[in-house]
Amino acid sequence: MKLFETILLALSAVFLLIGIHQGMKHGIQASYFFLMVSSGLFLWYTLRKKKAQEESKPKKAKGKK
């Protein structure tokens, strides 16, 4: 895992915890922003990870049987 991907995953977890805390203290309206940022960062992390896995796979030669 690269440093940037680690940072994305950690930030996602931090924003999730902040969102949960805000939701418990002030309600879902106060935590919406933090939860959406957390979701966005996690989706970005999974997209980067999937793209890296696809690039590392060897490409199959297309040929006739």
C-alpha positions in Angstrom: 0.0 0.0 0.0 1.4 3.4 -1.0 1.7 6.3 1.4 -1.1 8.3 -0.3 -3.5 5.3 -0.1 -2.7 4.9 3.6 -3.4 8.6 4.2 -6.7 8.4 2.3 -7.8 5.4 4.4 -6.8 7.1 7.6 -8.6 10.3 6.7 -11.7 8.3 5.8 -11.6 6.7 9.2 -11.0 10.0 11.0 -13.9 11.7 9.2 -16.1 8.7 10.0 -15.3 9.0 13.7 -15.9 12.7 13.7 -19.2 12.2 11.9 -20.4 9.6 14.4 -19.4 11.9 17.3 -21.3 14.8 15.7 -24.3 12.6 15.0 -24.5 11.5 18.7 -24.0 15.0 20.0 -25.9 17.2 17.5 -27.9 15.0 15.2 -27.6 13.7 11.7 -27.7 17.2 10.1 -24.5 18.2 11.9 -22.7 15.0 10.9 -23.8 14.8 7.3 -20.8 16.7 5.9 -18.3 14.5 7.7 -20.0 11.3 6.7 -20.1 12.3 3.1 -16.4 13.3 3.1 -15.6 10.0 4.7 -17.6 8.1 2.1 -15.9 10.1 -0.7 -12.4 9.4 0.6 -13.1 5.7 1.0 -14.5 5.5 -2.5 -11.4 7.3 -3.9 -9.2 4.9 -1.9 -11.0 1.8 -3.3 -10.8 3.2 -6.9 -7.1 3.8 -6.6 -6.5 0.3 -5.2 -8.6 -1.4 -7.9 -6.8 0.6 -10.6 -3.4 -0.4 -9.2 -4.5 -4.1 -9.1 -5.6 -3.9 -12.7 -2.3 -2.3 -13.8 -0.3 -5.0 -12.0 -2.1 -7.9 -13.7 -0.4 -9.2 -16.9 -2.3 -8.4 -20.0 -3.5 -11.5 -22.0 -2.6 -11.7 -25.6 -5.7 -11.8 -27.8 -5.3 -14.5 -30.5 -7.4 -16.9 -32.5 -7.8 -20.5 -31.5 
